[in-house]
Amino acid sequence: MMETRCYFGSLLSQRKDDKVTRLFVFNATAKDLQSWLGIRRIKDVKRGAQRILRETRVRAVTKFFEASSINTIPNSILIAFDPKKAEFTSFRDTISECIIQANSPQENCIDIINGCETNQLDWGIIRFSFEPKDEEYLKPALIVDGQHRLHGMAKFEEENLPLTVVSLIDANPQEQAFQFIVVNNKAVKVSAENVKSIVADFNEDELEQRLLLARVKYGDKPLILRSLNDSPTSPFQNLLEWSYNREITEESQLVPITAIEQAMRYICKSFTVLENDEDSLIEFFCATWRAVQGNYPELFGKNHQFMTKANITAFNEYITDRLVYFWEMDLLDIFESDEIGEKVLDIIKRLPKEFWLEPWKLRIQDTPNFRAILKNDFKTIITNSKLGKQWNLGLELVQTDE
């Protein structure tokens, strides 16, 4: 059954050229917008301009709102109506008459076009109809910029969040692609120095804590490390060995932060698509090591050789190398935590905990050579398992049973 929507807002012509695409600006709730907005994804449609939706980035937006009841995103999203999909009706004369009839003392100082020229700004409604069951790319309007913002806000359960929408009216696919490229190429990270030059008087510690909870980078603060250390969904919560954990006992600070940094670098090197996507990188790393934690509960988080930097680094490299294979063969979506966890379990399920419980013949060293020995032993154990042999045959680190 067809549904109809009607929104009140302003229609703006930013340039005087008759060919310019007009902008309709309005406000609506994220959940409502999600019901009729689509995404012309690159993967789905040849002329699509928007990138594939990543659940990790959607969850990051939702967590941003969950972090504090005063967190807001003032930025608008940018959408586009294809030609002849939405109809605008002007209410400018009606609004002017209402102001006059109200006999408002501010009547003479109210300018409903805010100093713009008459043909630049208008007030009214847009109306359009749509079929709720249509495919994404057939919806009446498509998201040009802000897909993760919209979906993350829509998934926030505590409130029905409103947001500002800037919509391109009668925009063809070329115009939509142009705007998408312009918006994404102009994005620039803000340095701490720039923040201080704009806002001179603020509590930096308080700001830093709020940004941390919202997982927003500020200055040179190690956001990823603090997120992994503090987040209840991180398998390394309160396990990192660094000065930040002042209130945590030394006995529980088992993992050097250099082990995490090295593991992250290896993942980024293996999956370059994650280099500039910290939310997805964190989720990938946590999903991998949550699976490890679940498979070795007797070892993980204990003061043992399993938690040494050498083992964490080698194990991370061993697992990542195999995940790369699954990904290259289209057997893994690296942006889906559940899939990552399942594949990691497939990789490590034949490696018995006894490998780490047995005394090793060599002294643990954080060197490339020692890590290579570890990874070779992992491979040997898997081969032994597949051939039905004793798991510790031919290992360099563990003594073979007599």
C-alpha positions as CSV (number, residue, x, y, z in Angstrom):
1,M,0.0,0.0,0.0
2,M,1.3,3.4,-1.0
3,E,2.2,5.9,1.8
4,T,2.4,9.7,1.6
5,R,4.7,12.0,3.5
6,C,4.5,15.8,3.8
7,Y,7.2,17.9,5.5
8,F,7.3,21.7,6.2
9,G,10.6,23.5,5.6
10,S,12.4,26.0,3.5
11,L,13.4,25.9,-0.2
12,L,16.7,27.5,-1.0
13,S,18.2,28.4,-4.3
14,Q,21.9,29.0,-3.4
15,R,22.9,30.2,-6.9
16,K,21.1,32.4,-9.5
17,D,21.6,30.0,-12.4
18,D,18.3,28.5,-13.4
19,K,20.0,25.1,-13.7
20,V,21.1,25.0,-10.1
21,T,19.7,22.2,-7.9
22,R,17.5,23.6,-5.2
23,L,17.8,22.6,-1.5
24,F,14.8,21.8,0.8
25,V,15.7,21.9,4.5
26,F,13.5,20.3,7.1
27,N,13.5,18.4,10.4
28,A,12.3,14.9,11.1
29,T,13.0,11.9,13.3
30,A,15.6,9.3,12.3
31,K,13.2,6.4,12.6
32,D,10.7,8.1,10.3
33,L,13.4,9.0,7.7
34,Q,14.7,5.5,7.7
35,S,11.3,4.2,6.6
36,W,11.5,6.0,3.2
37,L,15.1,6.8,2.6
38,G,17.2,4.5,0.5
39,I,20.9,4.1,-0.5
40,R,22.0,3.8,-4.0
41,R,24.9,1.6,-3.0
42,I,28.0,1.2,-5.3
43,K,27.7,-2.6,-4.9
44,D,24.1,-2.7,-5.9
45,V,23.7,-0.2,-8.7
46,K,26.1,0.8,-11.4
47,R,25.5,4.5,-11.0
48,G,25.4,4.4,-7.2
49,A,27.4,7.0,-5.3
50,Q,27.1,5.9,-1.7
51,R,29.4,3.3,0.0
52,I,28.3,0.1,1.5
53,L,26.7,0.4,5.0
54,R,29.0,-0.8,7.7
55,E,27.3,-2.0,10.9
56,T,30.4,-1.2,12.9
57,R,30.1,2.5,12.1
58,V,26.3,2.4,12.7
59,R,26.9,1.0,16.2
60,A,29.6,3.6,16.8
61,V,26.9,6.4,16.3
62,T,24.5,4.6,18.6
63,K,27.1,4.2,21.3
64,F,27.9,7.9,20.9
65,F,24.4,8.7,22.1
66,E,24.4,6.1,24.7
67,A,27.6,7.5,26.2
68,S,25.9,10.7,27.5
69,S,22.4,12.1,27.7
70,I,23.7,15.5,26.4
71,N,25.5,14.2,23.4
72,T,24.1,15.5,20.1
73,I,25.0,15.6,16.4
74,P,24.1,19.0,15.0
75,N,25.3,18.1,11.5
76,S,22.6,17.6,8.9
77,I,22.4,14.6,6.6
78,L,22.3,15.1,2.8
79,I,19.6,13.3,0.8
80,A,18.5,13.6,-2.8
81,F,15.1,13.3,-4.6
82,D,15.3,12.1,-8.1
83,P,13.6,14.3,-10.7
84,K,9.8,14.6,-10.3
85,K,9.8,12.5,-7.1
86,A,8.8,15.3,-4.7
87,E,6.4,18.3,-5.2
88,F,6.9,21.6,-3.4
89,T,4.0,23.9,-2.4
90,S,4.8,27.4,-1.3
91,F,3.3,28.8,1.9
92,R,5.2,32.1,1.9
93,D,2.1,34.3,1.3
94,T,0.1,32.4,3.8
95,I,2.7,32.8,6.5
96,S,3.0,36.5,5.8
97,E,-0.7,36.9,6.1
98,C,-0.8,35.1,9.4
99,I,1.9,37.4,10.8
100,I,-0.1,40.4,9.8
101,Q,-3.4,39.1,11.2
102,A,-1.7,38.3,14.5
103,N,-1.0,42.0,15.0
104,S,2.4,41.1,16.4
105,P,4.4,44.0,17.7
106,Q,7.4,42.4,16.0
107,E,5.5,42.4,12.6
108,N,7.8,45.1,11.1
109,C,11.0,43.3,12.1
110,I,10.0,39.8,11.0
111,D,11.7,38.9,7.7
112,I,10.7,35.4,6.8
113,I,13.3,35.2,4.1
114,N,16.1,36.4,6.5
115,G,17.6,38.9,4.2
116,C,17.7,36.6,1.1
117,E,16.3,37.7,-2.2
118,T,12.7,36.8,-2.9
119,N,13.6,34.2,-5.5
120,Q,16.3,32.6,-3.2
121,L,14.3,31.4,-0.2
122,D,10.7,30.2,0.1
123,W,8.7,28.4,2.8
124,G,6.3,25.5,2.2
125,I,5.9,21.8,2.1
126,I,7.2,18.9,0.0
127,R,4.9,16.0,-0.7
128,F,5.7,12.6,-2.1
129,S,4.4,9.0,-2.1
130,F,6.2,5.7,-1.8
131,E,5.8,2.0,-1.5
132,P,7.3,0.8,1.8
133,K,8.3,-2.6,0.4
134,D,10.4,-1.1,-2.5
135,E,14.0,-2.0,-2.8
136,E,16.5,0.5,-1.3
137,Y,17.4,2.1,-4.6
138,L,13.8,2.6,-5.6
139,K,12.9,4.7,-2.5
140,P,11.7,8.3,-3.2
141,A,14.9,9.8,-1.9
142,L,18.4,8.5,-1.5
143,I,21.1,9.3,1.1
144,V,24.1,11.2,-0.4
145,D,25.9,11.7,2.9
146,G,25.2,10.6,6.5
147,Q,23.9,7.0,6.1
148,H,25.7,5.7,9.2
149,R,24.6,8.8,11.2
150,L,20.9,8.2,10.3
151,H,20.9,4.4,10.9
152,G,22.9,4.8,14.2
153,M,20.4,7.4,15.4
154,A,17.4,5.3,14.4
155,K,18.8,2.3,16.4
156,F,19.0,4.4,19.5
157,E,16.2,3.0,21.6
158,E,15.9,5.5,24.5
159,E,14.7,8.4,22.4
160,N,13.1,9.1,19.0
161,L,15.9,11.4,17.8
162,P,15.2,14.3,15.4
163,L,17.7,15.6,13.0
164,T,18.1,18.2,10.3
165,V,17.9,17.2,6.7
166,V,19.2,19.0,3.6
167,S,17.6,17.6,0.5
168,L,18.5,18.0,-3.1
169,I,15.3,18.5,-5.1
170,D,15.1,17.0,-8.7
171,A,18.7,15.9,-8.5
172,N,20.0,13.4,-11.2
173,P,22.5,10.7,-10.3
174,Q,25.4,12.8,-11.6
175,E,24.6,15.7,-9.2
176,Q,24.2,13.2,-6.3
177,A,27.7,11.7,-7.1
178,F,29.2,15.1,-7.4
179,Q,27.9,16.2,-4.0
180,F,29.0,12.9,-2.4
181,I,32.6,13.4,-3.7
182,V,32.7,17.1,-2.6
183,V,31.4,16.3,0.9
184,N,33.8,13.4,1.5
185,N,36.9,15.1,0.0
186,K,36.4,18.2,2.1
187,A,36.3,16.4,5.5
188,V,39.2,17.5,7.7
189,K,40.1,16.3,11.2
190,V,40.2,19.0,13.9
191,S,43.4,19.3,15.9
192,A,43.4,20.0,19.7
193,E,45.2,23.3,18.9
194,N,42.4,24.4,16.6
195,V,39.8,23.6,19.3
196,K,41.7,25.7,21.8
197,S,41.9,28.6,19.4
198,I,38.2,28.5,18.8
199,V,37.0,27.8,22.4
200,A,39.4,29.4,24.8
201,D,37.8,28.5,28.1
202,F,36.8,24.9,28.7
203,N,37.6,22.1,31.1
204,E,40.0,19.9,29.0
205,D,39.9,16.9,31.3
206,E,36.1,16.9,31.3
207,L,36.0,17.3,27.6
208,E,38.5,14.5,27.1
209,Q,36.5,12.1,29.2
210,R,33.3,12.9,27.3
211,L,35.0,12.5,24.0
212,L,36.5,9.2,25.1
213,L,33.1,7.8,26.1
214,A,31.8,8.9,22.7
215,R,34.9,7.3,21.0
216,V,35.9,10.6,19.4
217,K,39.6,11.3,18.9
218,Y,41.0,14.5,20.5
219,G,44.6,15.6,20.0
220,D,47.1,12.9,20.4
221,K,45.2,10.9,23.1
222,P,45.5,7.1,22.5
223,L,41.7,6.6,21.8
224,I,41.9,3.0,20.6
225,L,44.0,1.9,23.6
226,R,41.7,3.6,26.1
227,S,38.6,2.3,24.3
228,L,40.0,-1.3,24.5
229,N,41.0,-0.8,28.1
230,D,37.7,0.7,29.3
231,S,35.0,-0.9,27.1
232,P,33.0,-3.8,28.7
233,T,32.8,-5.4,25.2
234,S,36.6,-5.5,25.0
235,P,38.3,-8.7,25.9
236,F,41.3,-6.7,27.2
237,Q,39.2,-4.5,29.6
238,N,41.5,-3.4,32.5
239,L,44.3,-5.8,31.3
240,L,46.6,-3.3,29.7
241,E,49.9,-2.5,31.3
242,W,50.3,1.3,31.3
243,S,50.1,4.3,33.6
244,Y,46.5,5.0,32.7
245,N,45.5,2.0,34.8
246,R,46.5,3.7,38.1
247,E,43.6,2.2,40.0
248,I,44.2,-1.4,38.7
249,T,46.5,-3.8,40.5
250,E,49.8,-4.6,38.8
251,E,48.9,-8.3,38.9
252,S,46.0,-7.7,36.5
253,Q,48.0,-5.5,34.1
254,L,49.2,-8.4,31.9
255,V,49.3,-7.0,28.4
256,P,51.9,-4.4,27.3
257,I,50.3,-1.7,25.2
258,T,52.9,-2.3,22.6
259,A,51.4,-5.8,22.0
260,I,48.1,-4.2,21.2
261,E,49.6,-1.5,19.0
262,Q,51.6,-4.1,17.1
263,A,48.6,-6.3,16.6
264,M,46.6,-3.3,15.3
265,R,49.3,-2.4,12.8
266,Y,49.4,-5.9,11.5
267,I,45.6,-6.0,11.0
268,C,45.7,-2.6,9.2
269,K,48.5,-3.9,7.0
270,S,46.5,-7.0,6.1
271,F,43.2,-5.2,5.7
272,T,44.1,-1.7,4.3
273,V,40.4,-0.9,4.1
274,L,40.5,-0.6,7.9
275,E,43.3,2.0,8.1
276,N,41.1,5.0,8.2
277,D,38.1,3.4,9.9
278,E,38.9,3.2,13.7
279,D,35.5,2.0,14.7
280,S,35.6,-1.0,12.3
281,L,39.2,-1.7,13.3
282,I,38.4,-1.8,17.0
283,E,35.3,-4.1,16.3
284,F,37.4,-6.4,14.2
285,F,40.1,-6.7,16.8
286,C,37.6,-7.2,19.7
287,A,35.6,-9.8,17.7
288,T,38.8,-11.7,17.0
289,W,40.0,-11.7,20.6
290,R,36.6,-12.3,22.1
291,A,36.5,-15.6,20.2
292,V,40.0,-16.4,21.5
293,Q,38.9,-15.5,25.1
294,G,35.9,-17.7,24.8
295,N,37.9,-20.6,23.5
296,Y,40.6,-20.4,26.2
297,P,38.9,-19.3,29.4
298,E,41.5,-21.1,31.5
299,L,44.3,-19.1,29.9
300,F,43.0,-15.7,28.9
301,G,43.5,-13.0,31.5
302,K,45.8,-15.2,33.6
303,N,49.4,-14.4,34.3
304,H,50.7,-17.0,32.0
305,Q,52.8,-17.4,28.8
306,F,49.6,-17.2,26.8
307,M,49.3,-13.5,27.7
308,T,52.9,-12.5,26.8
309,K,53.5,-10.0,24.1
310,A,55.3,-12.6,22.0
311,N,52.3,-15.0,22.0
312,I,49.6,-12.3,21.5
313,T,51.5,-10.9,18.6
314,A,52.2,-14.3,17.0
315,F,48.7,-15.6,17.6
316,N,47.2,-12.3,16.2
317,E,49.3,-12.6,13.0
318,Y,48.5,-16.3,12.6
319,I,44.7,-15.7,12.9
320,T,44.8,-12.6,10.7
321,D,46.6,-14.3,7.9
322,R,43.9,-16.9,7.7
323,L,41.1,-14.3,8.0
324,V,42.7,-12.6,4.9
325,Y,42.3,-15.8,3.0
326,F,38.6,-16.1,4.0
327,W,38.0,-12.5,3.0
328,E,39.8,-12.8,-0.4
329,M,37.6,-15.8,-1.1
330,D,34.4,-13.9,-0.3
331,L,33.8,-16.2,2.7
332,L,34.0,-13.5,5.3
333,D,32.5,-10.0,5.8
334,I,35.1,-8.2,7.9
335,F,32.5,-5.7,9.1
336,E,30.3,-8.4,10.7
337,S,31.5,-9.3,14.2
338,D,29.6,-12.6,14.4
339,E,31.1,-13.8,11.1
340,I,34.6,-12.9,12.4
341,G,34.1,-14.7,15.6
342,E,32.9,-17.9,13.8
343,K,35.8,-17.9,11.5
344,V,38.3,-17.3,14.3
345,L,36.9,-20.3,16.2
346,D,37.3,-22.4,13.0
347,I,40.9,-21.4,12.9
348,I,41.9,-22.0,16.5
349,K,39.6,-24.9,17.6
350,R,42.3,-27.5,16.8
351,L,45.0,-25.7,19.0
352,P,44.7,-27.3,22.4
353,K,45.2,-25.3,25.6
354,E,47.8,-27.8,26.6
355,F,50.2,-26.1,24.2
356,W,50.4,-23.1,26.5
357,L,50.1,-25.1,29.7
358,E,53.1,-27.2,29.0
359,P,56.6,-25.8,29.8
360,W,58.3,-24.5,26.7
361,K,61.8,-25.6,25.7
362,L,62.9,-22.1,24.7
363,R,62.9,-18.9,26.7
364,I,60.2,-16.5,25.6
365,Q,61.6,-13.7,23.6
366,D,59.8,-10.9,21.8
367,T,61.6,-11.3,18.6
368,P,60.6,-12.1,15.0
369,N,62.4,-15.4,15.2
370,F,60.6,-16.5,18.3
371,R,57.2,-15.4,16.8
372,A,58.0,-17.4,13.7
373,I,58.6,-20.5,15.9
374,L,55.3,-20.0,17.5
375,K,53.4,-19.7,14.2
376,N,55.2,-22.8,12.8
377,D,54.2,-24.8,15.9
378,F,50.6,-23.6,15.3
379,K,50.7,-24.9,11.8
380,T,52.3,-28.2,12.9
381,I,49.6,-28.8,15.4
382,I,46.9,-28.3,12.8
383,T,48.6,-30.7,10.4
384,N,49.0,-33.3,13.2
385,S,45.3,-32.9,14.0
386,K,44.2,-33.4,10.4
387,L,46.5,-36.5,10.0
388,G,45.2,-38.0,13.3
389,K,48.6,-37.8,15.0
390,Q,49.5,-36.7,18.5
391,W,49.2,-33.0,18.7
392,N,52.7,-32.3,20.0
393,L,54.7,-34.3,17.5
394,G,57.5,-32.3,15.8
395,L,57.0,-29.1,17.8
396,E,59.9,-26.8,18.5
397,L,58.5,-25.4,21.8
398,V,56.8,-28.4,23.5
399,Q,58.5,-31.7,24.4
400,T,57.0,-34.7,22.6
401,D,55.6,-37.3,24.9
402,E,57.8,-40.4,25.2
